[in-house]
Amino acid sequence: MPSNYSPFIYQTARVEKTDANPSGQLISQAAPVDQEDFAYGYIMGDDTIDASSTGNKFQMTQIAPVVNGVSTTYAWTKTDTSTTTTLTDAATAEVSVAANATPGTSVLQCVATNAQASNSPKTVTYDITVA
């Protein structure tokens, strides 16, 4: 390569600046969030919880908390087949789920809504085994 040519400078490979990524981080370091489309979303937490435990925390991640200055709302629900669970903090990105002594399966669901996101609402479900 002739010495008067410059190699590609990695630091110039940036993504568009957004509410979720205001600095335009390097492509390889940017979180895979499309704030206009809610294209990504998953629930983080243990997929198996103890029947006698309390306060198991689950969090909706990779959904932009603010889009164009508008906050995202989160509505959590649970569907049980053979367990009774307690669900708290249903309006936030993080929720606490407690199992009450009966083994079985629960489905935890979160609906993220933001009027500024083109693919809103975004529904994510998560299976939890109570053992």
C-alpha positions as a Markdown table, in Angstrom:
| # | Residue | x | y | z |
|---|---|---|---|---|
| 1 | Met | 0.0 | 0.0 | 0.0 |
| 2 | Pro | 1.5 | 3.4 | -0.9 |
| 3 | Ser | 2.4 | 5.5 | 2.1 |
| 4 | Asn | 0.2 | 8.4 | 1.1 |
| 5 | Tyr | -3.0 | 6.3 | 1.6 |
| 6 | Ser | -4.6 | 6.1 | 5.1 |
| 7 | Pro | -6.1 | 2.9 | 6.2 |
| 8 | Phe | -9.8 | 2.9 | 7.3 |
| 9 | Ile | -10.0 | 4.5 | 10.8 |
| 10 | Tyr | -12.2 | 2.4 | 12.9 |
| 11 | Gln | -13.3 | 5.3 | 15.2 |
| 12 | Thr | -15.1 | 6.9 | 12.2 |
| 13 | Ala | -17.5 | 4.0 | 12.0 |
| 14 | Arg | -20.3 | 5.4 | 14.1 |
| 15 | Val | -24.0 | 4.9 | 14.3 |
| 16 | Glu | -26.7 | 7.6 | 14.1 |
| 17 | Lys | -27.1 | 9.6 | 17.3 |
| 18 | Thr | -30.4 | 8.7 | 19.1 |
| 19 | Asp | -31.9 | 9.0 | 22.6 |
| 20 | Ala | -30.7 | 5.5 | 23.3 |
| 21 | Asn | -27.2 | 6.2 | 21.9 |
| 22 | Pro | -26.7 | 9.9 | 22.1 |
| 23 | Ser | -22.9 | 9.7 | 21.6 |
| 24 | Gly | -23.1 | 7.7 | 18.3 |
| 25 | Gln | -21.0 | 4.9 | 19.8 |
| 26 | Leu | -18.8 | 2.7 | 17.7 |
| 27 | Ile | -20.8 | 0.3 | 15.7 |
| 28 | Ser | -19.4 | -2.8 | 17.5 |
| 29 | Gln | -20.2 | -1.2 | 20.9 |
| 30 | Ala | -23.7 | 0.1 | 20.2 |
| 31 | Ala | -26.5 | -1.7 | 21.9 |
| 32 | Pro | -28.9 | -3.3 | 19.3 |
| 33 | Val | -31.7 | -0.9 | 20.0 |
| 34 | Asp | -33.8 | 0.7 | 17.3 |
| 35 | Gln | -35.6 | 3.4 | 19.2 |
| 36 | Glu | -38.0 | 4.0 | 16.4 |
| 37 | Asp | -39.1 | 0.4 | 16.0 |
| 38 | Phe | -38.9 | -1.5 | 19.3 |
| 39 | Ala | -37.4 | -4.2 | 17.2 |
| 40 | Tyr | -35.6 | -5.8 | 20.1 |
| 41 | Gly | -36.8 | -6.7 | 23.5 |
| 42 | Tyr | -36.4 | -9.5 | 26.0 |
| 43 | Ile | -37.0 | -10.2 | 29.7 |
| 44 | Met | -34.0 | -10.8 | 31.9 |
| 45 | Gly | -34.4 | -13.0 | 34.9 |
| 46 | Asp | -34.2 | -16.6 | 36.2 |
| 47 | Asp | -36.2 | -19.0 | 34.1 |
| 48 | Thr | -36.5 | -21.3 | 37.2 |
| 49 | Ile | -37.5 | -19.9 | 40.6 |
| 50 | Asp | -37.9 | -21.6 | 43.9 |
| 51 | Ala | -41.5 | -22.2 | 45.1 |
| 52 | Ser | -40.8 | -20.6 | 48.5 |
| 53 | Ser | -38.7 | -17.7 | 47.2 |
| 54 | Thr | -39.8 | -14.1 | 47.1 |
| 55 | Gly | -38.8 | -11.0 | 45.2 |
| 56 | Asn | -37.5 | -12.5 | 42.0 |
| 57 | Lys | -36.6 | -9.6 | 39.8 |
| 58 | Phe | -37.3 | -9.5 | 36.1 |
| 59 | Gln | -36.4 | -6.7 | 33.8 |
| 60 | Met | -37.4 | -5.7 | 30.2 |
| 61 | Thr | -34.2 | -4.8 | 28.3 |
| 62 | Gln | -33.3 | -3.4 | 24.9 |
| 63 | Ile | -36.4 | -1.3 | 24.7 |
| 64 | Ala | -35.6 | 2.4 | 24.7 |
| 65 | Pro | -36.9 | 3.9 | 27.9 |
| 66 | Val | -37.3 | 7.3 | 26.2 |
| 67 | Val | -38.1 | 7.9 | 22.6 |
| 68 | Asn | -38.1 | 11.5 | 21.3 |
| 69 | Gly | -38.5 | 12.7 | 24.8 |
| 70 | Val | -41.5 | 10.4 | 25.6 |
| 71 | Ser | -41.2 | 7.8 | 28.3 |
| 72 | Thr | -42.0 | 4.2 | 27.6 |
| 73 | Thr | -44.6 | 2.5 | 29.8 |
| 74 | Tyr | -44.4 | -1.1 | 30.8 |
| 75 | Ala | -47.5 | -3.3 | 31.6 |
| 76 | Trp | -46.6 | -6.6 | 33.2 |
| 77 | Thr | -49.0 | -9.6 | 33.5 |
| 78 | Lys | -48.5 | -13.2 | 34.5 |
| 79 | Thr | -50.5 | -16.3 | 33.5 |
| 80 | Asp | -50.3 | -19.3 | 35.8 |
| 81 | Thr | -51.3 | -22.9 | 35.3 |
| 82 | Ser | -50.7 | -24.4 | 38.7 |
| 83 | Thr | -49.1 | -21.6 | 40.8 |
| 84 | Thr | -50.1 | -18.5 | 42.6 |
| 85 | Thr | -47.6 | -15.7 | 42.1 |
| 86 | Thr | -47.4 | -12.2 | 43.4 |
| 87 | Leu | -46.6 | -9.5 | 40.8 |
| 88 | Thr | -45.5 | -6.0 | 41.9 |
| 89 | Asp | -44.2 | -2.8 | 40.2 |
| 90 | Ala | -46.2 | -3.6 | 37.1 |
| 91 | Ala | -45.8 | -0.1 | 35.6 |
| 92 | Thr | -42.0 | -0.2 | 35.5 |
| 93 | Ala | -39.2 | -1.8 | 33.4 |
| 94 | Glu | -38.4 | -4.0 | 36.3 |
| 95 | Val | -40.9 | -6.2 | 38.1 |
| 96 | Ser | -40.8 | -8.5 | 41.2 |
| 97 | Val | -42.4 | -11.9 | 41.0 |
| 98 | Ala | -42.8 | -14.2 | 43.9 |
| 99 | Ala | -44.0 | -17.8 | 43.8 |
| 100 | Asn | -46.3 | -19.1 | 46.6 |
| 101 | Ala | -45.3 | -22.7 | 47.3 |
| 102 | Thr | -46.8 | -24.5 | 44.3 |
| 103 | Pro | -44.6 | -25.9 | 41.6 |
| 104 | Gly | -45.7 | -25.3 | 38.0 |
| 105 | Thr | -45.3 | -23.0 | 35.1 |
| 106 | Ser | -45.9 | -19.3 | 34.7 |
| 107 | Val | -45.8 | -17.1 | 31.7 |
| 108 | Leu | -44.6 | -13.6 | 32.4 |
| 109 | Gln | -45.5 | -11.0 | 29.8 |
| 110 | Cys | -44.5 | -7.3 | 29.4 |
| 111 | Val | -46.0 | -4.9 | 27.0 |
| 112 | Ala | -43.9 | -1.8 | 26.3 |
| 113 | Thr | -45.7 | 1.1 | 24.9 |
| 114 | Asn | -44.5 | 4.4 | 23.5 |
| 115 | Ala | -46.4 | 6.7 | 21.1 |
| 116 | Gln | -43.2 | 7.8 | 19.5 |
| 117 | Ala | -42.1 | 4.2 | 18.5 |
| 118 | Ser | -43.3 | 3.0 | 15.1 |
| 119 | Asn | -43.8 | -0.6 | 16.3 |
| 120 | Ser | -45.5 | 0.1 | 19.6 |
| 121 | Pro | -46.7 | -1.7 | 21.6 |
| 122 | Lys | -44.0 | -4.4 | 21.8 |
| 123 | Thr | -45.1 | -7.6 | 23.6 |
| 124 | Val | -42.5 | -9.9 | 25.1 |
| 125 | Thr | -43.3 | -13.2 | 26.9 |
| 126 | Tyr | -41.1 | -15.3 | 29.2 |
| 127 | Asp | -41.7 | -18.8 | 30.6 |
| 128 | Ile | -40.8 | -19.3 | 34.3 |
| 129 | Thr | -40.8 | -22.7 | 35.9 |
| 130 | Val | -41.6 | -22.8 | 39.6 |
| 131 | Ala | -39.8 | -25.8 | 41.2 |
